[in-house]
């Protein structure tokens, strides 16, 4: 059953989503959960809920800075007579992959028969 705070449009959307989920083979209970969550997400996005970001004055999109820095950062590298910079470069760190590599598996020593 849809909540009382929903408009007629929200209820129509809920019924449509619920029917669509049922057609895809989901259970009645799961269809209702997905449909209600989708309608509530849309209401929140539009600022029609108490806890929505739009209602509290916060925006979900990041604003890009219109000011650009014109000052150059000092570098620890020295320029050579040809104008190229030399010296040590700053190392960057990479994120470690959580996926296992296939080459790390142990291989069995059973001979193949052909």
C-alpha positions as CSV (number, residue, x, y, z in Angstrom):
1,X,0.0,0.0,0.0
2,X,1.5,3.4,-1.0
3,X,2.1,6.0,1.8
4,X,-0.4,8.9,2.3
5,X,2.2,11.5,1.4
6,X,2.3,10.3,-2.2
7,X,0.5,12.2,-4.9
8,X,-1.8,10.6,-7.5
9,X,1.2,10.7,-9.9
10,X,3.4,8.8,-7.4
11,X,0.7,6.1,-6.9
12,X,0.4,5.7,-10.7
13,X,4.2,5.4,-11.0
14,X,4.3,2.9,-8.1
15,X,1.6,0.7,-9.7
16,X,3.4,0.8,-13.1
17,X,6.8,-0.1,-11.6
18,X,5.3,-2.9,-9.4
19,X,3.6,-4.4,-12.5
20,X,6.8,-4.2,-14.5
21,X,8.8,-5.9,-11.8
22,X,6.2,-8.7,-11.5
23,X,6.5,-9.2,-15.3
24,X,10.2,-9.7,-14.9
25,X,9.6,-12.5,-12.5
26,X,10.1,-10.9,-9.1
27,X,7.9,-11.8,-6.1
28,X,5.0,-9.6,-5.1
29,X,6.9,-8.5,-1.9
30,X,10.1,-7.7,-3.8
31,X,8.2,-5.9,-6.5
32,X,6.5,-3.6,-3.9
33,X,9.9,-2.9,-2.3
34,X,11.6,-1.9,-5.6
35,X,8.6,0.2,-6.7
36,X,8.3,2.1,-3.4
37,X,12.1,2.7,-3.3
38,X,12.1,4.0,-6.8
39,X,9.1,6.4,-6.1
40,X,10.7,7.6,-2.9
41,X,14.0,8.2,-4.6
42,X,12.3,10.3,-7.3
43,X,10.4,12.3,-4.7
44,X,13.6,13.0,-2.8
45,X,15.4,14.0,-6.0
46,X,12.6,16.5,-6.7
47,X,12.7,17.9,-3.1
48,X,9.3,16.6,-2.0
49,X,10.4,14.8,1.2
50,X,11.4,16.0,4.6
51,X,15.0,14.6,4.4
52,X,15.6,15.4,0.7
53,X,18.8,17.3,-0.2
54,X,16.9,19.8,-2.3
55,X,14.5,20.7,0.6
56,X,17.4,21.4,3.0
57,X,19.1,23.8,0.6
58,X,21.9,21.5,-0.4
59,X,22.5,20.6,-4.0
60,X,23.5,17.1,-5.1
61,X,25.7,18.4,-7.9
62,X,29.1,19.8,-7.3
63,X,29.8,23.3,-8.5
64,X,32.9,23.9,-10.4
65,X,35.1,26.7,-9.3
66,X,35.0,29.7,-11.6
67,X,38.3,31.1,-10.4
68,X,41.4,29.7,-11.8
69,X,44.8,30.0,-10.2
70,X,47.3,32.0,-12.2
71,X,50.2,31.5,-9.9
72,X,52.7,28.7,-10.7
73,X,53.8,26.2,-8.1
74,X,57.5,26.1,-7.4
75,X,59.3,23.0,-8.5
76,X,62.2,21.3,-6.9
77,X,63.6,20.4,-10.3
78,X,66.2,22.5,-11.9
79,X,66.2,23.8,-15.4
80,X,69.1,23.0,-17.7
81,X,70.6,25.3,-20.2
82,X,68.3,23.8,-22.9
83,X,65.2,24.7,-20.8
84,X,64.2,21.2,-19.9
85,X,63.6,20.3,-16.3
86,X,65.8,17.6,-14.6
87,X,65.8,16.0,-11.3
88,X,63.6,13.6,-9.3
89,X,60.0,13.2,-10.2
90,X,57.3,12.8,-7.6
91,X,56.1,9.2,-7.4
92,X,52.4,8.5,-7.5
93,X,50.7,5.7,-5.6
94,X,48.4,3.3,-7.4
95,X,45.4,1.6,-5.8
96,X,45.9,-2.1,-5.2
97,X,43.6,-4.3,-7.2
98,X,41.4,-6.5,-5.2
99,X,41.0,-9.0,-8.0
100,X,43.2,-12.0,-8.1
101,X,45.5,-12.6,-11.0
102,X,45.1,-15.9,-12.8
103,X,48.9,-16.4,-12.9
104,X,49.1,-16.7,-9.1
105,X,47.2,-20.0,-9.1
106,X,49.1,-23.2,-8.4
107,X,49.2,-25.5,-11.3
108,X,48.9,-29.2,-10.9
109,X,51.7,-31.4,-12.0
110,X,49.5,-34.0,-13.7
111,X,50.8,-34.9,-17.2
112,X,48.5,-34.3,-20.1
113,X,47.4,-37.3,-22.2
114,X,47.0,-36.7,-25.9
